[in-house]
Amino acid sequence: MASSHLMADYRQWLTFQRQEQLSREHQGIVQRLEDARASAKQVMQAYRSMAEKASVEGACYRTLFLRQRDDDHALPCEGWLFVRRVLSEGNSTRVRVTLLETFTLEDGIMAPGDKPARKLTLEIFDQLHMDKGMRTSVKVDSLDTAQDYHFITLLDAVRGDLRPHLK
């Protein structure tokens, strides 16, 4: 087997390993949020805090989100989120963000800035689950791209050096 073919197979294997790791991580965090009965109001407060740190310190937060593929499978992707603004009107909360993607199954692992930053509007809401006895869970979905949804942004994974890539 040629060395270049072997290395390509190895890089593909690493990509699949990373995809599986992100799938387990996203699923685990969703379960912990449901167990904690996190609400849209609590998540909105967290995003407000992120927006404050972003404006003062240029903070970007690690985020995981699901992307619906053409074959109807949803797989987690990873990126860094710069929270620009949180808008609350009545029962609606929207968050203006800039997303730097750092992992997709198609592209593999990417450095911030390898792909252009995307400006998105996210919506925070409580989702009612009839099958779980009228239980609610919080969701954060993109309003701009229907295939990107269920964003989970981690408060404990922060970077302040990504501002040059946000343009």
C-alpha positions in Angstrom: 0.0 0.0 0.0 1.4 3.4 -1.0 2.4 5.7 1.9 0.1 8.5 0.7 -2.9 6.2 0.5 -2.1 4.9 4.0 -2.0 8.4 5.4 -5.3 9.3 3.7 -6.9 6.3 5.2 -5.5 7.2 8.6 -6.8 10.8 8.3 -10.3 9.5 7.3 -10.2 7.1 10.4 -9.3 10.1 12.6 -12.3 12.0 11.2 -14.7 9.2 11.9 -13.2 8.8 15.4 -13.8 12.6 16.0 -17.3 12.3 14.7 -18.2 9.5 17.1 -16.6 11.4 20.0 -18.7 14.5 19.2 -21.9 12.4 18.9 -21.4 11.0 22.4 -20.5 14.4 23.8 -23.5 16.1 22.3 -25.9 13.3 23.4 -24.4 13.4 26.9 -24.8 17.1 27.3 -28.4 17.0 26.0 -29.2 14.3 28.6 -27.6 16.4 31.4 -29.6 19.5 30.4 -32.8 17.5 30.4 -32.0 15.9 33.8 -31.2 19.4 35.2 -34.5 20.7 33.6 -32.7 23.7 32.2 -35.1 26.3 30.9 -35.0 28.8 28.0 -34.7 31.6 30.6 -31.6 30.1 32.2 -30.0 29.5 28.8 -30.9 33.1 27.7 -29.1 34.4 30.8 -26.0 32.3 29.9 -26.0 33.7 26.4 -26.3 37.3 27.8 -23.2 36.6 29.9 -21.4 35.3 26.8 -22.4 38.4 24.9 -21.0 40.7 27.6 -17.7 38.8 27.6 -17.6 38.8 23.8 -18.0 42.6 23.7 -15.4 43.3 26.4 -12.9 40.5 25.9 -13.6 39.1 22.4 -14.6 35.8 23.9 -15.6 32.9 21.7 -17.3 29.8 23.1 -17.0 26.2 21.9 -20.3 25.0 20.5 -21.7 21.7 19.3 -24.7 21.6 16.9 -26.5 19.1 14.8 -26.5 19.3 11.0 -29.2 17.5 9.0 -27.5 15.8 6.0 -29.0 15.0 2.6 -29.6 11.4 3.7 -31.8 12.6 6.7 -29.1 11.7 9.3 -28.2 14.4 11.7 -24.6 14.5 12.9 -22.9 16.8 15.4 -20.5 19.5 14.1 -18.2 21.7 16.2 -17.2 25.3 16.1 -16.6 28.5 18.0 -19.4 31.0 18.6 -19.0 34.7 19.1 -22.2 36.0 20.7 -22.9 39.5 19.4 -26.3 40.3 20.8 -29.3 38.8 22.7 -32.7 40.1 21.8 -35.8 39.4 23.9 -39.3 40.4 22.8 -42.2 38.9 24.6 -41.8 35.1 24.6 -39.2 35.1 21.9 -35.4 35.2 22.4 -33.1 35.5 19.5 -29.3 35.5 19.6 -27.1 37.1 16.9 -23.9 35.1 16.6 -20.9 34.5 14.4 -19.9 30.9 13.9 -16.5 29.6 13.1 -16.8 25.9 12.1 -13.9 23.6 13.2 -15.3 20.2 12.5 -17.8 18.6 10.0 -17.8 15.1 8.7 -17.3 16.3 5.2 -14.4 18.7 6.0 -12.8 16.9 9.0 -10.9 18.9 11.5 -10.4 22.6 10.5 -8.5 25.4 12.1 -10.6 28.5 12.9 -10.7 30.6 9.7 -10.2 27.7 7.3 -13.9 28.2 6.5 -15.4 31.7 6.3 -17.3 32.8 9.5 -21.1 32.7 9.2 -23.4 35.2 10.8 -26.5 33.4 12.2 -29.6 34.2 14.3 -30.3 31.5 16.9 -33.6 31.1 18.7 -33.9 29.9 22.3 -37.1 28.1 23.2 -38.6 25.5 25.5 -39.7 22.4 23.6 -42.7 20.4 24.9 -42.3 16.6 24.9 -45.7 14.9 25.0 -44.1 11.5 25.2 -42.4 12.4 28.5 -45.4 13.4 30.4 -45.6 17.0 29.2 -42.0 17.7 30.1 -40.1 20.5 28.5 -36.5 20.8 27.4 -34.6 23.8 26.1 -33.5 24.1 22.5 -31.4 26.5 20.5 -31.9 26.4 16.8 -30.7 28.4 13.8 -33.3 30.5 12.1 -31.0 31.1 9.0 -30.1 27.5 8.1 -32.8 24.9 8.8 -30.3 22.1 8.6 -28.3 23.4 11.6 -30.1 23.0 14.9 -29.8 22.1 18.6 -26.8 24.3 19.4 -25.1 23.6 22.7 -22.6 26.3 23.7 -20.2 25.5 26.5 -19.4 28.2 29.0 -16.2 26.5 30.2 -14.5 26.4 26.8 -13.5 29.9 25.9 -11.0 31.5 23.5 -10.1 35.2 23.1 -7.8 35.0 20.1 -10.3 34.4 17.3 -11.5 37.9 16.6 -9.3 38.2 13.4 -11.3 35.3 11.9 -14.7 36.7 12.6 -14.8 39.1 9.6 
